[in-house]
Amino acid sequence: MEPEILEITSPDGYKNNAVLKLPDGDGPFPGVVAIHGGMGSQTEEVLMDFARSEKYLPKRLVRQGYAVLISDYRHPSLTHLEVDDTIAAYHTLCAHPKVRADRVALCGTSHGGVCAIFAGMRIRPACIVAEEAATDLAYHYRLLHESIRAYPGELDGYIKLDKELWDELAGRLGGTPDEVPEAYEKASGHAQARKIQSPILIVSGNSEYLPHCLTMVAALLKAKKDCTFAMYENAPHGFWCAGLDLPARLQADEITFPFLEKHLKR
């Protein structure tokens, strides 16, 4: 079936585009909300490319028999309005007549993984998959500001948005991680791991994002949550969902698809 463009409305009235791709057949199908990385507000063309291209995860998921909703979200912020957008996408997919509402997963990469994890603290999807989600705010603040300070040219594109986001974060939390460490700790994902009730798979390459994953996994295991972790060598940030033709991506598929099948097709 051809991908379908949907408009999803969040509780505050904000509207996002999303693309729904169903497998062939009558259903009902298990579902996956696929949450892209980077910043939000992607164009319809970009979302459709995620649905149609063989190199991206959603097409691989549809081939496995999942109804996939590729959800967009607004620009990230400390208020987590983009998490509201993810939850609205989840409810939209659950309500589709060809989808099993009790068998819907959240699956995100990079900031999409952040959305999946924090959404999973407020709703209970059948399972969660998160690749290299930046949930340790103190570590990420230092990491990004190191790169911004070292950037040789004029700030533009994503690096400019990064600076704006983390300047906003410092403003909202009352300072830098060195000035208000307790505020950063409280707002980070690992400090709230106890709220996650769904089985979760965390996937990472050995990139600079690995410490986020290790901290989150340790907190989940300490809270006695159902958590699986997989790490791959020579895998850059976003290796699993960004369409990169790498051995690590295929290896990640080999653990991810059985994980999804266990929790969505039983």
Secondary structure, 3 states (H helix, E strand, C coil): CCCEEEEEECCCCCEEEEEEECCCCCCCEEEEEEECCCCCCCCHHHHHHHHHCCCCHHHHHHHCCCEEEEECCCCCCCCCHHHHHHHHHHHHHHCCCCEEEEEEEEEEECHHHHHHHHHCCCCCCCCEEEECCCCCHHHHHHHHHHHHHHCCCCCCHHHHHHHHHHHHHHHHHCCCCCCCHHHHHHHCHHHHHHHCCCCEEEEEECCCCHHHHHHHHHHHHHCCCCEEEEEECCCCCCCCCCCCCCHHHHHHHHHHHHHHHHHHCC
